[in-house]
Amino acid sequence: MRDRPTITIPDDHDIGQANLWGEGGIQATNAAGPSGGYFYAPEYVNMVQRQQTWHLPDPVDPKPIERNIGVYFTDLTYAGISFAILEDRKFKTGPEGKIPKMGPRPDHINDPKYDRKAVDVKGLKLLGDRQLKFLNSWSQDWTGAEQKVVLSQTAFCGAVHIHGSPTNRLLADLDSNAWPQTGRNNALREIRRANATHLCGDQHLAVSVRHGIDTFDDGPFAFTSPALVNTIYGRWWHPADAKAGPNPVPNSPLPWTGNYLDGLGNKITMLAYANPINRSNEKQRADGYGLARFNKRTGQVTFECYKRFTDITKDKDSQFAGWPLTFNFNDNDGRKATGHLEYKVDLKHPVVQIINERTKEVLYTKRVKNSKGQLPVYSIDPHTIKVGKDKPLRVLKTGLTAKK
């Protein structure tokens, strides 16, 4: 941070709350947070936000939320990477009073017989309409960008089984962006529309996953970085049956990779995790930091996850087992193509967009390397191809059906 541009996002503890479900700025009943809203004075919340986000570009939609609490969600392009900076807790609905209590706290579910669909109540918010609109617009503007990345406070899945102590197994944690499930899937669809990689923190446990929305692996890759200092509240990935899921990572040194449903029924593919070994030993608490490297020439993204007490220039095992992980940014859209559309343009390194003419849905917008080639589609519906230098402003072809 001393010699390179830095993006920071304040979180729940920064404004004095144990957790935050902002619910558009309403007054919370206590600092624990599950009722929804902000507990402390709006003037204090705004002061914290000013102090911790003054370095960011202006918000893309600056209208304050309730009680005149400001917003800061925005985008930033640096060195050919376009970042969407989210406030994933600001508009999120609080669980208390919205769903039945099924654990020791309103946000913790321990009842193994609970109906997952029943907690995905109609009208619950995650990112909220304003941020979904922002992501949709951001995904279509590639000015100065080779790849896109979404930054949020916490993860869009429940990639944790054990909380606080090795004996405290929890089925579902509503503080994560795994809930509400409809909001989670809506957010991931917008992220996928941009072929964006997802980076976040908050969970105390380093994990790399590939999200599933409708099917396993049809969504983006995500990296939750480890806690720099993991002394207070440890977390562990440890399936109850202690078995790998279907399609485990080949040759992984970790026993529990592959396809899983989290406690809310969301599809995830676990790629790597860094469980604490002994939290009484500061070198075995899984403290560390993550790096994501973006290769604009090849399109490759690499996740690296380093142990805190290592010298990366000397120690061969300076990274946690399971890392590094490398994929192509195009793989952030994992839908299986039913066919392809051919394109040819008079532009170098163009931006292309595919629209399903029946549903009017923008399937994706991305920058491609070549001025001609094939673009995947996922149905036999007619499609439109739009192209442009930085934005898809020109219709290239309409009424196209896929060639298998």
PAMAR-517126 format. One record per atom (N, C-alpha, C, O): x, y, z. Coordinates in steps of 0.001 Angstrom, whole numbers, plus 500000, padded with zeros to 6 digits. Example, Ala and Ser with C-alpha at 12.3 -4.5 7.8 and 13.67 -1.06 7.14 Angstrom:
<nodes>
513190494310507800 512300495500507800 513200496700507800 514236496681508465 512850497750507080 513670498940507140 512900500030507870 513409501138508039 
</nodes>
This chain:
<nodes>
500815498789500000 500000500000500000 500849501261500000 500368502344499668 502128501111500379 502959502312500479 503317502883499117 503630504069499013 503276502047498048 503785502524496765 502904502155495579 503368502161494439 501636501832495835 500765501521494708 499329501921495040 498955501983496211 498523502195494008 497137502623494250 496375501601495079 496542500395494898 495540502085495986 494835501223496928 493354501569496960 492979502741497011 492529500551496932 491083500692497095 490717500111498445 491087498975498744 490006500854499261 489506500316500522 487991500452500574 487414501371499994 487364499526501273 485914499541501453 485626499382502946 485985498352503516 484996500354503599 484645500174505013 483595499095505173 482808498832504264 483595498466506354 482669497366506597 481931497597507906 481970498700508450 481262496577508416 480379496731509568 481097497258510807 480586498154511479 482274496714511120 482973497124512337 483458498573512251 483614499241513274 483692499045511052 484148500427510893 483113501430511395 483466502517511854 481841501066511306 480783501963511803 480249501494513152 479171501910513578 481010500621513829 480682500251515199 479657499159515363 479164498949516471 479314498448514292 478320497388514388 478970496017514290 479991495842513625 478356495043514970 478855493676514872 478667493158513457 479565492534512891 477501493416512889 477196493086511494 476340494205510923 475785495015511666 476237494243509616 475470495299508965 474591494727507869 475081494122506916 473294494922508012 472325494772506930 471717496161506784 470772496492507499 472229496964505891 471927498406505880 470485498749505640 469997499770506126 469791497910504895 468358498084504606 468012499512504211 467014500077504657 468861500080503365 468562501394502808 468684502545503776 468234503650503472 469292502317504961 469567503422505864 468616503586507029 468705504583507746 467701502641507248 466766502773508362 467518502700509696 468704502372509733 466819503007510780 467415502963512121 467416501539512643 466360500913512737 468585501021512982 468691499686513570 468322499744515047 468504500774515696 467805498644515577 467395498627516979 468575498432517923 468502498828519087 469669497825517439 470872497670518256 472073497492517333 471926497332516121 473264497524517930 474493497467517136 474821496070516636 475758495907515854 474066495043517073 474276493705516516 473871493663515053 474502492977514249 472804494407514701 472484494648513313 471406493856512628 470963494296511567 470921492690513146 470034491857512326 468661492456512049 467951491980511164 468278493488512787 466989494123512497 467032494893511181 465991495217510608 468243495183510707 468405495982509496 468624497438509831 468022497960510769 469485498101509071 469718499519509251 471024499830509969 471837498952510257 471186501120510243 472386501646510903 472023502087512317 471035502791512523 472831501666513289 472515501948514690 473009503325515125 472286504051515806 474209503687514747 474775504952515205 474340506110514309 473793505906513225 474590507304514776 474081508514514123 474542508599512673 475689508269512371 473665509035511772 474061509186510371 475301510073510198 476117509842509306 475434511086511056 476602511965510948 477893511189511187 478909511444510541 477845510237512124 479013509404512403 479284508459511237 480428508317510804 478237507813510728 478394506892509593 478994507631508401 479913507130507754 478476508814508114 478991509582506984 480449509989507201 481235510005506254 480813510318508442 482200510677508731 483137509510508453 484193509682507843 482741508307508908 483563507110508658 483707506876507160 484803506610506667 482592506978506439 482639506743504994 483521507764504298 484276507411503392 483438509029504707 484292510050504085 485760509737504329 486583509842503420 486086509351505558 487480509077505893 488039507897505105 489213507894504734 487200506896504850 487703505652504270 487445505514502773 487903504551502157 486717506463502177 486453506358500741 486765507651499993 486415507780498820 487405508590500638 487693509872499981 488558509696498745 488509510521497833 489353508626498705 490283508403497605 489609507805496377 490222507742495312 488354507364496504 487672506722495390 487087507758494434 486864508902494831 486833507374493175 486063508257492295 484702508569492897 484241507869493798 484064509614492401 482737509966492891 481770508798492682 481926508028491735 480773508663493561 479782507595493373 479057507762492041 478814508880491586 478720506638491432 478062506696490124 476600507117490253 476009507614489294 476025506923491420 474629507280491686 474608507887493086 474356507172494056 474867509196493215 475182509784494521 474004510057495452 474216510551496559 472787509757495050 471637510049495903 471778509352497251 471970508137497285 471688510088498372 471793509445499688 470636508470499922 469588508559499282 470855507541500853 469786506653501273 469038507317502431 469218508511502673 468213506575503139 467417507169504214 468295507817505275 469429507398505508 467751508842505909 468411509612506971 469686510281506463 470593510591507235 469735510499505129 470816511245504486 472176510574504651 473206511246504696 472173509259504740 473439508510504742 473941508419503307 473197508035502405 475193508770503104 475756508808501764 476076507439501204 476076506442501926 476347507400499914 476758506171499226 478109506414498566 478513507558498355 478806505320498242 480104505468497573 480323504430496480 481410504391495902 479331503579496169 479576502559495151 479901503237493817 479248504193493399 480941502697493168 481494503394492012 482322502440491180 482381501243491461 482966502979490147 483883502163489340 485200502915489176 485252504143489252 486251502151488952 487590502689488803 488340501835487786 488387500612487915 488922502471486785 489743501759485811 491192502135486023 491554503312486028 492017501111486199 493441501329486428 494226500253485692 493959499061485848 495194500681484890 496115499766484194 495380498721483365 495809497570483284 494282499122482758 493551498222481885 492581497290482578 491990496423481934 492405497453483889 491443496644484641 490341497563485167 490618498565485825 489109497218484874 487961497997485317 487370497350486563 486947496195486529 487340498104487671 486842497611488944 485464498209489241 485277499422489154 484513497361489588 483246497802490159 483359497664491670 483623496573492175 483162498762492395 483343498797493844 481949498858494469 481248499863494349 481560497779495133 480189497641495631 480078497961497113 481059497919497856 478856498283497522 478466498364498941 477444497247499163 476238497491499191 477939496038499319 477015494911499306 476200494789500584 475308493944500651 476472495597501597 475665495564502828 474711496766502944 473825496759503798 474874497765502125 474141499025502339 472642498892502124 471859499509502846 472234498099501146 470812497974500831 470230496638501284 469033496400501122 471058495768501847 470639494414502169 469616494385503300 469748495095504297 468605493557503127 467543493401504129 468067492680505362 468815491708505251 467670493161506546 468006492473507781 467104491269507997 465920491335507665 467626490155508550 466824488939508667 465807488944509808 464795488247509733 466064489726510868 465208489663512055 463786490110511726 463568491217511235 462829489237512002 461432489549511729 460989489264510314 459795489305510017 461934488976509436 461581488683508041 461440487185507805 460658486757506956 462202486385508560 462142484931508454 462102484360509872 462509485045510810 461627483134510054 461601482546511399 463010482385511953 463955482129511206 463145482537513261 464436482317513905 464692480819513996 463860480076514515 465843480374513491 466139478943513426 467512478622513985 468140477636513598 467972479467514900 469270479253515525 469402480158516729 468425480785517137 470593480240517311 470784481062518506 470672482558518229 470477483350519151 470796482943516959 470698484342516555 469804484439515328 469624483449514618 469239485619515066 468375485750513886 469089485482512569 468451485139511574 470430485640512559 471180485478511320 471882484136511214 472602483900510244 471691483253512181 472306481933512157 471233480857512076 470264480870512835 471419479917511139 470468478820510979 471157477516511354 472207477178510809 470554476786512291 471089475500512723 470118474346512536 470486473190512749 468885474640512141 467860473607511998 468068472844510689 467830473413509624 468499471589510724 468778470853509479 467534470565508652 467643470191507484 466344470734509245 465111470439508520 464472471683507909 463375471619507353 465167472812508016 464523474035507536 464399474023506011 465180473379505311 463401474748505523 463136474847504095 463967475991503522 463710477158503817 464959475657502705 465839476685502148 465078477720501341 465377478912501405 464091477258500580 463332478194499753 462489479145500596 462187480259500169 462108478701501801 461234479518502641 461923480773503154 461250481749503487 463269480770503227 463974481963503708 464299482921502575 464777484030502812 464040482497501347 464266483371500192 462975484105499879 462369483919498823 462572484942500821 461260485598500772 461244486655499666 462210487395499478 460142486706498952 459985487698497893 460119489106498469 459560489408499524 460850489951497783 461025491339498206 462291491603498997 462643492762499215 462996490544499440 464256490753500143 465306491328499185 465323490993498001 466167492182499699 467188492828498884 468577492340499272 468838492028500434 469457492279498290 470881492107498558 471602493363498082 471810494278498878 471983493436496836 472642494648496338 471672495804496188 472071496965496282 470421495505495958 469438496559495737 469386496964494271 470327496727493514 468277497577493883 468030497908492477 469077498866491922 469491498727490771 469506499830492720 470444500834492203 471792500215491846 472386500566490827 472276499301492676 473569498699492384 473477497665491263 474429497502490500 472354496970491151 472175496058490022 472149496842488713 472717496403487713 471496497991488719 471476498852487530 472891499340487203 473291499379486040 473633499708488235 475017500136488036 475851499022487414 476581499266486453 475757497799487946 476536496694487407 476167496413485953 477038496110485138 474887496513485630 474443496266484264 475049497292483310 475494496941482217 475064498548483721 475658499603482895 477172499451482811 477759499588481738 477801499166483954 479260499004484000 479719497865483118 480772497958482488 478954496796483062 479356495629482267 479425495945480786 480083495226480034 478753497015480345 478691497342478925 479656498443478507 479714498802477331 480411498979479454 481368500050479146 482782499537479394 483180499316480537 483536499350478315 484882498800478391 485940499850478056 487025499509477584 485632501105478294 486588502168478009 487857501970478823 487813501971480053 488981501801478151 490262501623478828 490444500284479507 491397500105480265 489539499325479252 489559498078480027 489842496871479154 489344496760478034 490659495960479694 490912494655479090 490157493548479837 489697492581479231 490038493705481157 489299492760481986 488493493541483015 488715494732483230 487549492841483646 486721493472484673 486758492655485967 486878491430485958 486649493392487083 486735492804488421 485689493464489305 485507494681489251 485007492680490108 484062493204491098 484677493063492485 485174491999492851 484638494155493253 485112494168494634 483919494337495555 483112495249495371 483802493461496549 482727493600497533 483272493299498912 484410492854499062 482447493546499918 482900493332501285 482957491853501629 483928491393502230 481931491106501256 481888489695501644 481521488807500471 481278489290499365 481482487501500720 481372486492499667 479924486240499283 479013486429500089 479722485807498031 478393485489497526 478070483999497696 477423483390496845 478531483433498804 478226482040499114 478570481797500579 479255482600501212 478083480674501108 478428480274502462 479517479224502420 479230478029502500 480757479649502294 481883478713502162 482534478435503503 483751478267503589 481725478386504547 482213478150505911 481243477185506603 480026477359506527 481778476191507262 480944475263508026 481043475479509528 480057475301510244 482213475859510012 482463475946511449 482875477370511793 483734477957511135 482253477917512832 482407479334513178 482893479485514613 482336478880515529 483926480287514806 484337480700516135 485210479704516864 486280480057517360 484760478461516932 485524477410517602 485304476109516840 484296475976516145 486212475151516947 486107473920516153 484850473099516403 484531472212515612 484130473375517485 482927472592517799 481633473291517391 480551472733517572 481725474492516850 480526475286516553 480183475198515067 480544476074514281 479485474134514698 479066473950513310 477790474758513065 476860474735513871 477765475468511943 476632476328511600 476162475973510202 476972475857509282 474861475799510037 474334475402508746 474341476560507751 474744476384506601 473901477736508181 473833478876507257 474038480170508028 473528480346509135 474792481063507420 475107482372507995 474522483442507087 474991483625505964 473495484156507565 472803485133506743 473568486446506619 473137487354505908 474699486549507309 475563487715507173 476341487673505870 476793488714505393 476509486497505283 477199486394503998 476229486750502870 475015486805503068 476788486988501696 475943487288500536 475360486034499892 474869486079498764 475417484912500615 474688483720500171 473183483926500308 472393483245499653 472796484860501155 471378485143501422 471098486616501189 471931487462501514 469931486939500629 468903486046500094 469349485438498763 470056486078497985 468931484211498513 469455483467497376 469102484111496041 469925484130495126 467880484642495921 467504485306494664 468380486529494427 468834486762493307 468618487307495474 469498488465495344 470915488059494990 471581488718494192 471367486972495589 472707486452495276 472807486084493805 473771486458493137 471826485357493295 471873484933491898 471749486114490942 472403486137489899 470918487091491285 470802488287490449 472134489034490368 472520489512489302 472827489128491495 474129489793491504 475135489032490649 475867489633489862 475171487711490802 476128486917490042 475840486951488551 476770486889487748 474586487049488165 474276487154486735 474828488450486153 475325488467485027 474742489533486920 475309490794486437 476836490728486369 477444491259485439 477452490074487358 478902489913487337 479318489058486145 480290489374485458 478591487987485905 478878487112484769 478702487829483441 479430487552482487 477746488749483368 477503489471482123 478734490245481667 478887490547480484 479621490565482630 480849491308482325 482077490406482263 483196490895482108 481880489090482383 483016488166482472 483970488591483591 485188488486483452 483408489068484689 484219489664485756 484628488634486800 483896487690487099 485816488847487340 486314488090488488 485839488779489759 485690490001489783 485601488011490810 485111488588492060 486150488448493164 486683487361493389 486437489556493855 487359489576494993 486646490161496198 485905491137496077 486873489553497378 486232490051498595 487052489648499810 488113489038499680 486557489990500986 487200489622502237 486171489192503257 485227488480502918 486333489614504511 485354489518505591 485220488156506258 484924488102507451 485422487066505549 485020485760506064 486034485128507027 485741484090507620 487207485725507194 488273485225508086 488948483978507528 490014483582508001 488334483362506530 488835482118505959 489109482330504473 488230482759503725 490335482026504052 490666482143502634 490032480996501858 490221479827502192 489277481344500816 488722480326499921 488727480862498496 488606482066498269 488867479954497548 488630480252496140 487546479302495656 487641478089495843 486519479860495036 485401479064494557 485056479463493133 485450480523492646 484311478586492485 483629478961491252 482144478859491532 481655477826491989 481432479935491257 480011479980491570 479184479219490541 479515479171489356 478100478627491031 477064478100490166 475785478886490399 475451479213491538 475080479186489341 473824479937489450 472657478993489149 471875478654490038 472553478576487894 471535477582487524 472111476172487547 471412475215487881 473384476046487192 474075474770487239 475444474998487873 475909476135487952 476084473937488318 477426474077488846 478353474646487775 478293474260486608 479211475572488201 480291476114487361 479811476994486223 480577477233485289 478576477490486256 478142478388485183 478387479854485522 478040480739484739 478986480118486690 479201481483487116 480663481853487256 481540481107486819 480936483010487870 482297483531487934 483145482888489024 482631482279489962 484461483042488874 485420482659489894 485495483754490953 485321484935490651 485758483350492205 485823484306493302 486924483920494274 487233482742494454 487506484930494893 488599484741495851 488284485564497092 488197486791497034 488114484875498213 487984485528499514 489346485486500180 489861484410500482 489931486649500409 491284486683500959 491269486294502436 490247486452503104 492391485789502952 492445485439504382 492518486683505245 492817487773504758 492241486513506532 492453487601507485 493947487829507657 494725486879507742 494340489100507707 495752489407507957 496169488933509343 497267488408509528 495274489126510320 495522488665511689 494252487961512142 493216488601512323 494325486665512324 493126485839512509 493008485365513961 492973484163514226 492946486319514901 492989485960516312 491608485841516957 491459485117517941 490609486523516438 489363486703517177 488352485602516907 487792485028517841 488116485304515636 486978484445515294 487391483560514124 487277483958512965 487867482371514430 488300481456513381 487123480838512647 486024480721513190 487366480449511418 486360479739510630 487041478621509860 488235478678509563 486235477586509541 486763476399508875 485806475916507798 484588475978507963 486369475431506686 485612474676505684 485807473206506018 486922472691505936 484704472516506401 484813471121506837 483460470456506640 482637470459507556 483209469881505453 481922469213505225 481635468174506307 482544467494506783 480381468059506685 480006467181507795 480384465735507532 480730465001508457 480317465319506260 480677463926505955 482162463769505654 482630462665505374 482898464869505711 484352464850505465 484701464163504152 485664463401504072 483897464447503114 484139463848501807 484268464930500738 483677466005500847 485041464629499718 485117465511498560 483773465537497854 483024464560497886 483474466659497219 482274466739496415 482499466145495038 483633465823494682 481432465993494251 481613465561492865 482556466510492121 482608467702492423 483286465986491165 484218466761490346 485249467513491180 485393468727491030 485967466816492055 486997467489492848 488137467994491964 488306467540490832 488914468937492496 490050469480491758 491084468375491562 491526467774492541 491476468096490330 492443467013490100 493776467280490802 494321468381490728 494278466272491468 495602466328492119 495713467408493193 496819467830493532 494583467858493730 494643468860494790 495207468250496065 494898467099496375 496026468986496814 496491468489498106 495427468575499191 495634468103500309 494291469175498862 493216469362499833 492154468283499673 491818467925498544 491615467754500769 490681466630500659 489256467011500271 488524466168499753 488836468275500509 487420468609500362 487221469677499298 486863470814499603 487455469298498046 487176470181496924 486060469563496084 485677468412496294 485547470338495135 484509469832494243 483193470566494401 483139471649494984 482126469964493875 480798470581493868 480087470375495200 480017469258495712 479562471464495753 478799471416497001 477620472380496914 477634473329496131 476607472122497724 475575473108498023 475918473732499364 476201473017500325 475897475059499440 476115475668500749 474852475523501595 473875474923501147 474862476059502797 473753475863503717 472448476484503282 471400476209503866 472502477322502256 471300477940501714 470921477351500364 469998477828499705 471642476311499959 471325475631498709 471982476222497486 471674475807496369 472884477183497659 473588477763496522 474664476803496021 475321476122496808 474830476761494710 475821475875494098 477195476545494098 477346477674493632 478194475835494628 479571476318494577 480498475144494277 480216474001494637 481596475445493621 482671474480493448 483850474970494276 484443476004493970 484187474227495326 485302474597496177 486608474233495470 486828473082495092 487459475228495304 488736475025494630 489905474972495608 490838474189495426 489852475807496648 490929475818497646 490436476530498894 489601477431498818 490961476118500049 490610476729501328 491816476619502252 492659475738502082 491893477516503228 493044477540504143 492542477532505577 492425478585506204 492244476344506099 491731476216507468 492828476489508493 493982476117508278 492477477138509610 493421477206510733 493762475803511226 492896474932511297 495016475598511559 495452474297512092 495430474315513612 494925473388514247 495979475370514188 496047475514515646 496007476997515957 497001477697515760 494878477486516439 494722478916516623 495468479452517835 495557480667518012 496004478578518669 496840479041519780 498281479305519327 499082479872520070 498592478890518110 499921479102517531 499789480148516429 499104479914515433 500433481292516598 500240482380515647 500684482029514226 500280482696513273 501504481001514073 501935480599512745 501050479522512130 501319479038511031 499978479145512858 499075478118512346 497612478559512373 496708477723512355 497383479868512415 496016480409512458 495454480685511076 494307481113510945 496255480441510041 495863480746508655 495777482238508400 495005482683507551 496582483026509143 496766484433508799 497430484522507426 498162483616507027 497176485597506716 497875485761505451 497288486861504601 496587487747505091 497588486790503314 497066487773502383 496957487132501007 497630486144500712 496109487702500178 495907487171498834 496379488134497776 496373489348497981 496788487601496649 497114488386495468 496343487822494281 496233486607494118 495817488708493462 495211488310492195 495983489002491090 496115490226491081 496489488215490165 497289488756489065 496491488628487763 495923487578487461 496466489727487001 495691489777485764 496647489987484589 497325491010484500 496687489008483698 497544489068482529 496705489544481352 495901488784480812 496890490796480956 496048491367479910 496350490772478536 495478490746477668 497568490299478338 497941489745477042 497276488392476817 496742488134475738 497306487535477822 496765486181477672 495335486048478181 494643485090477836 494887486997478995 493572486878479618 493563486020480860 492500485766481427 494723485568481296 494779484702482465 494660485493483766 495153486615483877 493998484884484742 493898485405486102 494497484349487029 494202483161486899 495333484787487956 495939483860488910 495660484326490321 495944485472490671 495098483432491143 494902483683492562 496087483090493323 496445481929493127 496688483901494193 497773483450495054 497392483746496493 496788484782496774 497737482851497406 497322482995498798 498512482685499707 498935481534499818 499047483725500355 500311483619501079 500112483551502591 499255484227503160 500932482716503218 500964482652504671 501639483909505215 502547484465504598 501175484335506376 501691485584506939 503178485479507306 503947486392507006 503582484408507934 504941484307508466 505851483533507506 506419482502507865 505976484045506294 506877483410505338 507630484477504561 507181485617504450 508752484101504039 509521484931503128 509299484366501730 509823483305501393 508527485073500926 508124484501499639 509300484375498682 509199483680497671 510417485038498982 511594484912498122 512426483685498466 513299483288497693 512159483077499635 512973481949500076 512179480681500342 512653479583500052 510977480818500889 510211479659501331 509437479033500173 508629479706499533 509674477766499904 508983477082498815 507492476905499101 506677476865498179 507144476800500385 505737476613500741 505156477900501318 504418477862502302 505483479021500717 504994480300501231 503498480482500990 502856481293501658 502939479728500034 501501479796499805 500802478634500506 501386477573500729 499530478867500848 498714477810501419 498493476714500369 498495476974499166 498305475491500853 498049474354499969 496809474618499120 495792475100499620 496903474302497849 495786474506496928 495957475684496003 495322475749494950 496807476617496383 497127477765495541 498548477630495009 499355476912495600 498879478310493893 498069479238493105 497045478521492213 497169477335491909 496034479292491812 495001478820490894 494956479757489693 494971480977489861 494902479211488500 494908480030487284 493743479640486385 493438478458486226 493095480644485797 492014480417484847 492011481579483860 492713482568484073 491245481477482802 491088482565481844 489856483376482195 488841482819482615 489936484676482027 488808485507482460 487536485173481688 486439485421482189 487652484617480487 486460484198479756 485718483078480478 484522482879480260 486426482346481338 485802481250482077 484916481747483215 484247480943483865 484898483060483470 483953483593484454 482510483447483991 481583483589484788 482320483168482723 481007482762482206 481129481293481837 481714480946480811 480572480436482682 480733478996482487 479534478319481876 479452477091481906 478594479073481318 477447478452480677 477899477603479483 478848477951478781 477211476502479272 477544475613478170 476899476114476884 475678476251476802 477728476384475888 477226476925474628 476434475868473870 476843474710473786 475297476283473320 474531475413472430 474956475617470982 474633474812470109 475677476692470743 476151477002469398 476944478293469401 477205478868470457 477329478752468208 478159479949468099 477680480830466949 477115480352465965 477921482130467103 477642483107466059 478963483632465518 479881483927466283 479057483747464211 480273484266463597 480203485783463513 479140486358463277 481347486420463708 481422487873463585 482698488252462847 483683487515462854 482656489414462211 483824489994461558 483639491499461541 482631492000461044 484619492227462086 484519493689462203 485817494324461734 486852493667461625 485731495626461459 486900496383461021 487538497129462192 488024498250462042 487526496489463353 488081497086464560 489150496164465131 489063494942465015 490147496763465742 491172495994466426 490799495856467889 490512496847468562 490803494618468382 490513494367469794 489142494952470179 489055495759471104 488079494551469476 486781495193469671 486048494730470928 486383493715471538 485043495511471284 484063495102472293 482870494516471560 482357495115470615 482425493330472002 481285492676471371 480207492424472418 480494492214473596 478979492452471962 477835492198472844 476841491299472132 476587491461470938 476277490347472874 475253489450472339 473950489693473086 473921489698474316 472865489894472327 471532490115472900 470599489024472385 470528488779471181 469894488381473284 468865487419472918 467629488221472489 467054488954473293 467225488080471229 466132488897470700 464771488518471275 463868489352471331 464621487273471699 463327486857472269 463149487397473677 462096487941474009 464175487250474504 464071487683475901 464541489122476118 464277489710477167 465240489692475124 465837491030475209 466990491094476217 467440492183476573 467459489953476668 468542489921477648 469891490123476971 470177489521475936 470724490989477577 472123491071477184 472838489871477795 472965489779479016 473301488959476959 473950487760477479 475316488086478054 475677487600479125 476074488907477346 477387489331477835 477917490451476951 477493490624475808 478848491199477507 479612492206476781 481058492027477192 481365491989478383 481956491916476214 483357491706476563 484255492195475430 483821492354474289 485502492424475776 486498492756474768 487145491457474279 487507490587475072 487278491351472969 487879490159472380 489174490526471669 489389491677471289 490023489535471497 491345489778470923 491306489954469415 492084490729468858 490400489236468747 490442489157467297 489289489914466647 488218490061467236 489519490384465443 488492491132464704 487496490209464011 486509490675463442 487747488908464056 486768487955463556 486857486680464373 487898486370464953 485748485940464412 485741484716465188 484332484247465462 483404484565464718 484174483480466546 482883482934466914 482564483293468361 483447483322469217 481288483566468618 480830483965469943 479794482957470441 478860482632469707 479936482455471666 479002481447472160 477635482027472501 477526483163472963 476594481233472268 475237481550472722 474671480286473367 475251479206473260 473522480442474040 473055479383474928 471626478945474633 470975478319475469 471148479274473450 469814478853473040 469733478918471521 470655479390470857 468605478432470977 468394478496469531 467624479749469143 467224479886467987 467407480665470079 466705481914469792 467516482767468821 468728482586468710 466867483694468117 467621484651467297 468368485646468198 467902485990469284 469523486093467728 470369486984468508 470832488171467677 470855488135466447 471203489229468403 471813490414467811 473250490531468295 473534490322469475 474155490867467382 475529491184467750 475726492684467616 475430493266466572 476229493308468677 476600494714468641 478097494817468902 478665493994469622 478732495822468321 480181495972468442 480532497450468642 479706498342468448 481781497670469034 482279499029469180 483707499026469664 484257497982470016 484306500203469681 485684500335470147 485778500120471647 486623499358472116 484911500792472404 484884500662473859 483505500309474401 483378499762475497 482471500630473619 481102500295473979 480419499692472761 480776500030471633 479453498814472958 478772498179471823 477698499101471240 476506498914471487 478133500093470468 477219501127469985 476648500827468602 475656501438468203 477250499905467869 476844499644466488 476299498226466352 476929497258466779 475120498126465751 474548496808465466 475287496213464283 475354496821463214 475837495035464473 476558494346463410 475630493452462620 475589493524461392 474877492602463321 473941491692462672 472767491433463600 472908491479464822 471614491161463020 470435490782463803 469852489494463238 470188489074462131 468976488876464019 468281487682463561 469167486479463359 468854485602462553 470282486425464089 471232485335463926 470855484151464797 470530484317465972 470896482981464236 470727481766465020 472041481005465036 472848481110464112 472240480243466090 473547479657466347 473861478517465406 472980477763464991 475156478405465073 475669477249464370 476344476333465375 477175476784466163 476003475073465358 476585474123466311 478003473770465898 478665472982466574 
</nodes>
